[in-house]
Amino acid sequence: MTTLNHGWEYREQLDARARGLSVLGYLASRYRHSTEATWRERIARGEVLLDGAVASPESPLRPGQLLCWMRPPWEEPAVPTAFEDLFEDRDLLAVCKPSGLPCEPAGGDFLENTLLRLVQRRDPDWAPMHRLGRGTSGVVLFARTGEARAHVQAEWRAHRVEKTYRTLASGRLPAEPFPITTPIGLLDHPVLGRIHAATPSGRSAHSEVRLLAPRGEDSLCEVRILTGRPHQIRIHLAACGHPLVGDPLYGAGGLPRPDALPGDLGYHLHAWRLKLSHPRTGRPIEFEAPLPPLLE
Protein backbone atom coordinates (compact mmCIF):
# COMPACT_ATOMS: atom_id res chain seq x y z
CA MET A 1 0.00 0.00 0.00
CA THR A 2 1.32 3.46 -0.90
CA THR A 3 1.36 6.31 1.64
CA LEU A 4 0.83 10.05 1.14
CA ASN A 5 3.23 11.92 3.40
CA HIS A 6 3.26 15.57 4.57
CA GLY A 7 6.14 16.80 2.44
CA TRP A 8 9.68 17.65 3.50
CA GLU A 9 12.06 20.60 3.74
CA TYR A 10 15.50 19.92 2.29
CA ARG A 11 17.95 22.44 3.79
CA GLU A 12 21.53 23.06 2.72
CA GLN A 13 24.05 25.65 3.88
CA LEU A 14 26.04 26.52 0.79
CA ASP A 15 29.81 26.09 0.59
CA ALA A 16 32.44 27.20 -1.94
CA ARG A 17 30.90 25.05 -4.68
CA ALA A 18 28.02 27.54 -4.97
CA ARG A 19 30.22 30.58 -5.60
CA GLY A 20 29.40 32.29 -8.90
CA LEU A 21 26.39 30.09 -9.67
CA SER A 22 22.72 30.97 -9.89
CA VAL A 23 20.04 29.10 -7.93
CA LEU A 24 18.96 27.20 -11.04
CA GLY A 25 22.50 26.47 -12.18
CA TYR A 26 23.49 25.15 -8.78
CA LEU A 27 20.45 22.93 -8.28
CA ALA A 28 20.57 21.51 -11.81
CA SER A 29 24.29 20.73 -11.62
CA ARG A 30 24.38 19.39 -8.06
CA TYR A 31 21.10 17.44 -7.91
CA ARG A 32 20.95 15.70 -11.26
CA HIS A 33 18.20 13.31 -10.23
CA SER A 34 15.94 16.09 -11.61
CA THR A 35 16.30 17.92 -14.92
CA GLU A 36 16.95 21.64 -15.25
CA ALA A 37 13.39 22.08 -16.54
CA THR A 38 11.99 20.36 -13.43
CA TRP A 39 14.05 22.59 -11.12
CA ARG A 40 12.86 25.66 -13.05
CA GLU A 41 9.24 24.60 -12.51
CA ARG A 42 9.83 24.10 -8.77
CA ILE A 43 11.41 27.52 -8.47
CA ALA A 44 8.51 29.08 -10.40
CA ARG A 45 6.03 27.47 -7.95
CA GLY A 46 7.83 29.14 -5.04
CA GLU A 47 9.16 25.86 -3.60
CA VAL A 48 12.80 27.03 -3.42
CA LEU A 49 13.85 29.53 -0.73
CA LEU A 50 17.13 31.39 -0.37
CA ASP A 51 17.79 32.70 3.16
CA GLY A 52 14.07 32.40 3.87
CA ALA A 53 12.83 34.30 0.80
CA VAL A 54 11.37 32.87 -2.41
CA ALA A 55 14.24 32.48 -4.87
CA SER A 56 14.33 33.27 -8.57
CA PRO A 57 16.21 31.10 -11.09
CA GLU A 58 18.86 33.80 -11.62
CA SER A 59 19.44 34.63 -7.92
CA PRO A 60 23.24 34.63 -7.40
CA LEU A 61 24.65 32.41 -4.66
CA ARG A 62 27.49 32.80 -2.19
CA PRO A 63 28.91 30.47 0.46
CA GLY A 64 27.11 30.57 3.79
CA GLN A 65 23.61 31.15 2.41
CA LEU A 66 20.77 28.77 3.33
CA LEU A 67 19.07 27.11 0.34
CA CYS A 68 15.83 25.19 0.95
CA TRP A 69 13.55 23.12 -1.23
CA MET A 70 10.05 22.92 0.30
CA ARG A 71 9.00 19.66 -1.31
CA PRO A 72 5.19 19.22 -1.40
CA PRO A 73 3.58 15.99 -0.13
CA TRP A 74 4.14 12.95 -2.35
CA GLU A 75 2.98 9.36 -2.54
CA GLU A 76 5.65 7.02 -1.23
CA PRO A 77 6.33 3.64 -2.88
CA ALA A 78 5.03 0.55 -1.13
CA VAL A 79 7.60 -1.34 0.98
CA PRO A 80 7.50 -4.35 3.34
CA THR A 81 6.48 -3.03 6.76
CA ALA A 82 6.40 -6.20 8.87
CA PHE A 83 9.37 -6.48 11.23
CA GLU A 84 10.14 -8.91 14.04
CA ASP A 85 10.85 -7.95 17.66
CA LEU A 86 13.99 -9.70 18.90
CA PHE A 87 14.28 -8.12 22.37
CA GLU A 88 12.68 -5.35 24.43
CA ASP A 89 13.15 -4.04 27.95
CA ARG A 90 13.08 -0.60 29.62
CA ASP A 91 16.27 0.48 27.83
CA LEU A 92 16.72 -1.37 24.54
CA LEU A 93 14.70 -2.61 21.60
CA ALA A 94 16.20 -4.89 18.96
CA VAL A 95 14.21 -5.70 15.82
CA CYS A 96 14.83 -7.60 12.61
CA LYS A 97 14.35 -5.27 9.66
CA PRO A 98 13.21 -6.78 6.34
CA SER A 99 15.09 -6.05 3.14
CA GLY A 100 13.39 -3.23 1.25
CA LEU A 101 12.27 -1.22 4.29
CA PRO A 102 14.32 1.98 4.82
CA CYS A 103 15.61 2.52 8.35
CA GLU A 104 15.07 6.29 8.36
CA PRO A 105 13.84 9.01 6.01
CA ALA A 106 16.36 9.03 3.16
CA GLY A 107 16.86 8.71 -0.55
CA GLY A 108 14.21 11.22 -1.56
CA ASP A 109 11.34 8.71 -1.58
CA PHE A 110 10.56 7.73 2.01
CA LEU A 111 9.38 9.59 5.10
CA GLU A 112 6.54 7.54 6.57
CA ASN A 113 7.34 4.11 5.13
CA THR A 114 10.42 3.68 7.34
CA LEU A 115 11.38 1.48 10.27
CA LEU A 116 11.86 4.57 12.44
CA ARG A 117 8.29 5.78 11.88
CA LEU A 118 6.86 2.30 12.48
CA VAL A 119 8.74 1.87 15.76
CA GLN A 120 7.99 5.38 17.01
CA ARG A 121 4.28 4.91 16.39
CA ARG A 122 4.45 2.36 19.21
CA ASP A 123 6.61 4.56 21.45
CA PRO A 124 8.04 7.91 20.29
CA ASP A 125 10.91 7.68 22.82
CA TRP A 126 12.72 4.97 20.86
CA ALA A 127 15.80 6.37 19.08
CA PRO A 128 17.83 4.37 16.51
CA MET A 129 21.43 3.65 17.48
CA HIS A 130 22.57 2.82 13.95
CA ARG A 131 21.11 2.16 10.52
CA LEU A 132 21.18 -0.43 7.76
CA GLY A 133 20.92 0.15 4.03
CA ARG A 134 17.44 -0.23 2.60
CA GLY A 135 18.32 -3.52 0.94
CA THR A 136 20.06 -4.91 4.04
CA SER A 137 18.05 -7.02 6.49
CA GLY A 138 18.73 -7.92 10.11
CA VAL A 139 19.31 -6.48 13.58
CA VAL A 140 18.60 -2.80 14.23
CA LEU A 141 19.01 -1.48 17.79
CA PHE A 142 16.99 1.29 19.45
CA ALA A 143 17.42 2.89 22.89
CA ARG A 144 14.68 4.53 24.93
CA THR A 145 16.38 6.64 27.61
CA GLY A 146 19.12 9.25 27.44
CA GLU A 147 21.31 7.12 29.65
CA ALA A 148 20.88 4.07 27.42
CA ARG A 149 21.63 6.09 24.29
CA ALA A 150 24.78 7.55 25.81
CA HIS A 151 25.96 4.09 26.87
CA VAL A 152 25.42 2.54 23.43
CA GLN A 153 27.12 5.48 21.72
CA ALA A 154 30.11 5.11 24.06
CA GLU A 155 30.28 1.39 23.28
CA TRP A 156 30.31 2.18 19.58
CA ARG A 157 33.01 4.84 19.89
CA ALA A 158 35.19 2.44 21.87
CA HIS A 159 34.69 -0.33 19.23
CA ARG A 160 33.17 -2.63 21.85
CA VAL A 161 30.07 -3.41 19.77
CA GLU A 162 30.49 -6.64 17.79
CA LYS A 163 28.63 -6.60 14.45
CA THR A 164 28.57 -9.73 12.30
CA TYR A 165 26.93 -9.98 8.87
CA ARG A 166 26.32 -12.69 6.31
CA THR A 167 26.36 -12.05 2.60
CA LEU A 168 26.77 -13.63 -0.80
CA ALA A 169 29.90 -12.37 -2.60
CA SER A 170 30.62 -12.92 -6.28
CA GLY A 171 33.50 -15.21 -7.18
CA ARG A 172 35.52 -17.53 -4.96
CA LEU A 173 36.90 -15.98 -1.79
CA PRO A 174 40.19 -17.18 -0.24
CA ALA A 175 39.86 -20.14 2.10
CA GLU A 176 41.62 -18.31 4.95
CA PRO A 177 40.03 -15.32 6.76
CA PHE A 178 41.37 -11.96 5.62
CA PRO A 179 41.04 -8.25 6.51
CA ILE A 180 40.01 -5.37 4.24
CA THR A 181 41.13 -1.87 5.23
CA THR A 182 40.33 0.21 2.14
CA PRO A 183 39.45 3.81 3.16
CA ILE A 184 35.88 4.96 2.44
CA GLY A 185 34.80 8.51 1.61
CA LEU A 186 32.45 10.62 -0.48
CA LEU A 187 32.85 10.90 -4.25
CA ASP A 188 30.82 12.69 -6.91
CA HIS A 189 28.41 10.58 -8.97
CA PRO A 190 26.84 11.76 -12.25
CA VAL A 191 23.32 10.71 -11.18
CA LEU A 192 23.29 10.18 -7.41
CA GLY A 193 25.24 13.26 -6.31
CA ARG A 194 27.76 12.57 -3.52
CA ILE A 195 28.07 8.90 -2.59
CA HIS A 196 30.36 6.81 -0.39
CA ALA A 197 32.94 4.69 -2.18
CA ALA A 198 36.51 3.40 -1.96
CA THR A 199 38.95 6.32 -2.10
CA PRO A 200 42.48 6.88 -0.73
CA SER A 201 41.30 10.19 0.75
CA GLY A 202 38.49 8.55 2.73
CA ARG A 203 38.22 7.62 6.39
CA SER A 204 39.78 4.45 7.77
CA ALA A 205 37.61 1.34 7.64
CA HIS A 206 38.21 -2.23 8.77
CA SER A 207 36.33 -5.43 7.89
CA GLU A 208 37.21 -9.07 8.66
CA VAL A 209 35.96 -11.61 6.08
CA ARG A 210 35.59 -15.37 6.55
CA LEU A 211 34.49 -17.82 3.85
CA LEU A 212 31.68 -20.11 5.03
CA ALA A 213 30.97 -22.15 1.90
CA PRO A 214 31.16 -21.97 -1.90
CA ARG A 215 27.82 -21.32 -3.60
CA GLY A 216 28.36 -22.35 -7.20
CA GLU A 217 30.80 -19.77 -8.59
CA ASP A 218 30.09 -17.43 -5.65
CA SER A 219 30.85 -17.44 -1.92
CA LEU A 220 28.73 -17.42 1.23
CA CYS A 221 30.72 -15.48 3.79
CA GLU A 222 30.65 -13.89 7.22
CA VAL A 223 31.87 -10.32 7.68
CA ARG A 224 32.67 -8.67 10.98
CA ILE A 225 33.02 -4.90 10.80
CA LEU A 226 35.22 -3.03 13.26
CA THR A 227 34.15 0.36 11.90
CA GLY A 228 30.75 1.50 10.67
CA ARG A 229 31.22 3.43 7.44
CA PRO A 230 28.20 3.74 5.11
CA HIS A 231 27.89 0.75 2.75
CA GLN A 232 31.15 -0.59 4.23
CA ILE A 233 30.70 -4.28 3.45
CA ARG A 234 29.44 -3.64 -0.08
CA ILE A 235 32.33 -1.28 -0.81
CA HIS A 236 35.00 -3.44 0.84
CA LEU A 237 34.11 -6.69 -0.89
CA ALA A 238 33.80 -4.85 -4.21
CA ALA A 239 37.18 -3.19 -3.57
CA CYS A 240 38.87 -6.57 -3.29
CA GLY A 241 37.25 -7.86 -6.49
CA HIS A 242 34.20 -9.62 -5.03
CA PRO A 243 31.12 -7.34 -5.28
CA LEU A 244 28.00 -8.61 -3.57
CA VAL A 245 25.91 -10.79 -5.85
CA GLY A 246 23.18 -8.62 -7.37
CA ASP A 247 24.57 -5.30 -6.14
CA PRO A 248 23.36 -2.65 -8.62
CA LEU A 249 25.64 0.07 -7.28
CA TYR A 250 29.17 -1.07 -6.41
CA GLY A 251 31.36 -2.84 -8.95
CA ALA A 252 34.87 -4.28 -8.75
CA GLY A 253 37.23 -1.73 -7.23
CA GLY A 254 34.66 -0.41 -4.76
CA LEU A 255 33.51 2.42 -7.03
CA PRO A 256 29.87 3.15 -7.91
CA ARG A 257 28.72 2.24 -11.39
CA PRO A 258 28.24 5.47 -13.39
CA ASP A 259 24.86 4.31 -14.72
CA ALA A 260 23.47 3.35 -11.29
CA LEU A 261 19.98 4.64 -10.52
CA PRO A 262 18.20 5.23 -7.19
CA GLY A 263 16.62 2.08 -5.77
CA ASP A 264 19.66 0.31 -4.41
CA LEU A 265 18.21 -3.22 -4.09
CA GLY A 266 19.12 -6.65 -5.40
CA TYR A 267 22.07 -7.62 -3.18
CA HIS A 268 21.98 -10.10 -0.28
CA LEU A 269 23.31 -8.74 3.03
CA HIS A 270 22.05 -9.59 6.51
CA ALA A 271 23.03 -8.05 9.86
CA TRP A 272 23.07 -11.36 11.68
CA ARG A 273 24.42 -10.70 15.17
CA LEU A 274 25.02 -7.65 17.35
CA LYS A 275 26.69 -7.86 20.77
CA LEU A 276 27.41 -5.18 23.38
CA SER A 277 27.14 -4.59 27.13
CA HIS A 278 23.71 -3.76 28.55
CA PRO A 279 23.39 -0.11 29.65
CA ARG A 280 21.75 -0.99 32.99
CA THR A 281 23.49 -4.21 34.03
CA GLY A 282 26.82 -3.93 32.20
CA ARG A 283 26.54 -7.58 31.22
CA PRO A 284 27.10 -8.75 27.63
CA ILE A 285 23.92 -9.06 25.59
CA GLU A 286 23.64 -10.49 22.09
CA PHE A 287 20.88 -10.18 19.50
CA GLU A 288 20.56 -12.55 16.56
CA ALA A 289 18.25 -12.09 13.55
CA PRO A 290 16.98 -15.24 11.79
CA LEU A 291 18.90 -15.85 8.57
CA PRO A 292 17.22 -15.57 5.16
CA PRO A 293 17.20 -19.01 3.46
CA LEU A 294 19.73 -17.90 0.82
CA LEU A 295 22.28 -17.04 3.52
CA GLU A 296 21.90 -20.11 5.74
PyMOL commands that set and color helices and strands:
alter all, ss='L'
color gray80, all
select helices_A, chain A and resi 16-18+23-30+36-44+115-122+146-157+232-239+293-295
alter helices_A, ss='H'
color red, helices_A
select strands_A, chain A and resi 3-4+8-13+48-50+53-54+66-71+75-76+84-88+92-97+127-128+137-143+162-169+178-180+184-189+193-198+207-215+218-225+269-277+284-288
alter strands_A, ss='S'
color yellow, strands_A
deselect
rebuild
show_as cartoon
